[in-house]
Amino acid sequence: MNSRLSTKGQLIIPKEIRERHGWRPGTDLEIEDHDEWVVIRLPATGQATTLEDLFGCSGYEGPRRSLEEMEAAIAKGAGKSP
């Protein structure tokens, strides 16, 4: 599909693409310039997750286990000898 840049610098995104992505008038889009090509997409939502955000998310409340204990449990669950 082709489109033409207007004298005001506006780009018309073909209707088929807008409908496929659910883009309506007023939809915010992010534009990334990569020298030879350009990416148009919805902006990322929320913030990136950090490792600190994940601490404690497993729900495990038992005693702390060493790496060796965890590896042995994984090996046992996989049917291997530790």
KADASUL-V501651 format. One record per run of one state. SS is the DSSP state (H for helix, E for strand, - for the rest). FROM is the first residue (numbers start at 1). TO is the last residue. Records with the same first field share a line. If there is no record, write none. Layout:
SS->FROM-TO, FROM-TO
//
This chain:
-->1-4, 6-10, 12-14, 22-29, 35-36, 42-50, 55-66, 78-82
E->5-5, 11-11, 30-34, 37-41
H->15-21, 51-54, 67-77
//
